[in-house]
Amino acid sequence: ASSIWQPRLASLAGVPVMVSHGRQDGLLPFGAAEWMRDQLTAAGAVVDWQPFDGGHEIPRSVLVAAGTLLRAAA
């Protein structure tokens, strides 16, 4: 699968991307989100990293951050 997505990472240079993840997520390991953040950052994406204490959910703080990102892009 990496042969498909890895060549496309370069197209994300300069693109704002928000990544959020709960430290206690029981469905997706927190380390996977950290890895994705690192891949995006290495590709030059402008990453807004939003880790939070919680599980597989979207807390209000992340929704607020997403709204801020979307307003900035409009």
N, C-alpha and C positions, 0 to 999 in steps of 0.2 A: 504493500500500500504506500510505503514512503516514496517509491519511485513515481507515484502519481502526484502526491501533494508537495513533496520537497522541492521540485523544480519551480513550483508556483509561488513559493515563499517570497522570492525576490519582488514579485508584483505588489507586495504589501509594504514596501519601503515608503515611509512617510505617512502611511495610513493609520488613523487613530483606531485603536482596538481596545476594548475593555474586557478583561478576564477577571471573573469573580469565582471564588470557591470557598466552601466551608471546611474549616480545619477538621471537623468531626464527620465529614461526609462518609456514610457507610456504603454508598453505592459506587462512587468514583474516588479513587485515592487522591489525597491532596497533592501528593508528589506528581501525579499526572498533570495537574493544572500548573504546577511550578515548571514542569518540563515544557508545556505548551507556551507558557509565558516566556521562557528562555529562548525557545525556537523563534517566536515572533519578534522578540527583541533583537536577536542576532540577525534576523532578516531586515531589520530597520523599521519595523512597525513602531508606532508611538503607542506603547502599551500603558494603559491605566490598570494597574494591578489592584484588585479589591478582595483580599482575603478577609474572612470573617470567622468569628467563633460561632459555629453552628454546623448543621448537617447539610442535607440535599434540599436546599430551600433558597429563596431569594429574599433576603432581609430588606427592610426599608432603606437602609444606607446604600445598598447596591442599586436599588431603583432610583434613588436620588442621583447617584453618580451616573447612571445610564441616561437620565434626563439631561444632566449637564452636558454629557458627551454629545447627545443628539442635538441639543440646542446650539452647541458650538459648531456642529457640522452643517447646520441649516443655512 
